[in-house]
Amino acid sequence: MQRPVSAALAIALPLSYLLWLSGAVSFPLALGGMLVLAFVVMGAGSLCLRAAGAGESPLAAAWVAGIFSSALAVYALVSLLHVRAAAGFFIWALSVLACRIAWRPRETVPVKLDARDLLGLALCAAATVAWCHEVAEVPQVLARERLLPAWIDYFIHGGVISQFGDPRAARQSIYLADFPIPFYHYASYMLPAAFAGALDLPGLPLATSMWLPVGFLTMCAGAYALGAALRGPAAGVAAVAALSLLPDPSNYGLRNGFLSFHWHVLALPGNTYAIGVILLAVALLQRWRDAGSPRLVAAALCLAAGSALFRVHLFAVGFPAVVAAAALQLRTVKAHRPLFVSAALVAFALFVAGFYAATDSVPALELFLPAIHELQEPTAYTGWYPALIETYGRAVAVPAGLLLMFVACLGIFAVLYPASVWIASRARALDAVGLAPLWMSVSYLLLMLAAPTMHWDSTELTVRPFVLVYAVVAAWTAASLAAWLAERFPSRAWLAMLLMSCVGLLLIWPQTGKLGLLPKFQWGWRFYPHQVQPGVPEAATFLRRASAPGDVLAVEGLPLSWAPTDLGIQLTSMSGVPSYLAYAAAQVADPGERRNAAVQRHGQLARVAQAPDRAAALAELRKLGISWYVVAGEHGPSWDSMRRHAAFTAGRIAVYGTREP
């Protein structure tokens, strides 16, 4: 019991501080919530690792395993029982407590607390505070200045968190009320959603100030677990430092800003959960290689497979790589390696051919290379790729473009990783598991060669998974080099690594916003920062205060065409009240019933806007089940242009209630 309690205390304080920075909750309440989260997660993780035969794993591994199991359990309970995330979390917490009580009599030799592992976990938490504190403050800035100084998608993510957790949002899809929620990789949203009701918070502050920090901590903890599995605590600290202290390759070398590791993990926090989970999977493979227990490899495969519910883009690279590393380690496969590799490649080719034959998908390969090498200015290699095509043709330019991808994503690790492999091979024979970063790179290459274009975006599956490749290569390389140093200075390596990391955190703390939060590609400034209309924060506060479970809001005049955000998304994210129609781009992208429903609702709201008088408009809104009607502009709707009958007005926003007087 000592290990989970100590770890929970070390984790809860920094996480509660970041949640408190949102300005939406008091520090004592934030601390209480994060203590509950940390106790449940660490307890669940410890149980999972013992079941996998890895009970001696460091505390960081228990945190990742606990996040994985807890998020998936809550997701399953929410989906199967149709309950709020808080209820699912409560059921899961009781289950974890019951299992711990039942397990205790069987504990013959308790696992002792290792102070080095506890300090390693504390380093992960400190790195989380350093990188996440600016995003955690976003809700305060938004309320004060009407400015969202974070990637614009946080509005969307906030609504999704409310969808699963806010009692006001019990109307299925948050952006298309009363329509079924589409299947998606929602697992990472579950734990923040579990606290929406308990802390009485809308989705946006939970997205910026809990969802991101918990994920970033999970990523760092996965890196520590991998390093520790490779060569002990010193290597674990080095792996964390590689991901949290070294500027990513967008700051040097080819300087492609869209291939910024830190920008991607801060702007798209679902990445951090999947990275942490797959790093732990690789760590368990390392332990399986040493111990030979089949439970360890089974656990690694389960983690890699489950990553699909956290971030399917990373699963597409991570799962095949983990399977390959495990399979190539088996004695039977080793004896017939060429045969098995050939069979795997043939199966992959048949799958790809079948996929394109059965769908009207367009291959992304020759579309994404110009997009990534020509449209992400400013870079340090402007004009290289077009010049390659013009001079040598596609036969040379496409392979060169793929090579440039690896150079731009990995930076210095494109050199250090081969060097670390050479050093490791001199000390011991390398096996399939020891080459896990190589399999990640091969898996990513195959994905780039075969992936289709998704929703007219050729970079969806071809670019976004690079963060996993960078994380695995960087963590493995740093851990291996640290282990090599530790063999020469065994008594000082861990302490030296820890002290250097602490100094590094102090130095990088003021720079994290510049290194990760700000877009380094020109088109990114269209979506960062975003200024909302006058009155939006006040209207969201009013809607949250005045709404009851079952209420739905609608916004006049939302376009059906693509837009990075809209007033419906913003109000839903900031209030927790579901929208009758919002985020139209996602709705109309589905060619089925969802698109039809969105188009129909758009027409219905257009008729409300054109109603002859207020009574007719309100009657139509009541018929549609809409509780709140929001109009943006200097004037009200055509049937109340002076906004005299609005329930609330602020700035450019007027809110009309439809309940009978």
Beta strands, then each sheet from edge to edge (+ up, - down):
strand 1: 147-148
strand 2: 530-531
strand 3: 553-555
strand 4: 628-632
strand 5: 648-650
strand 6: 653-657
sheet 1: 1+ 2-
sheet 2: 3+ 4+ 6- 5+
end
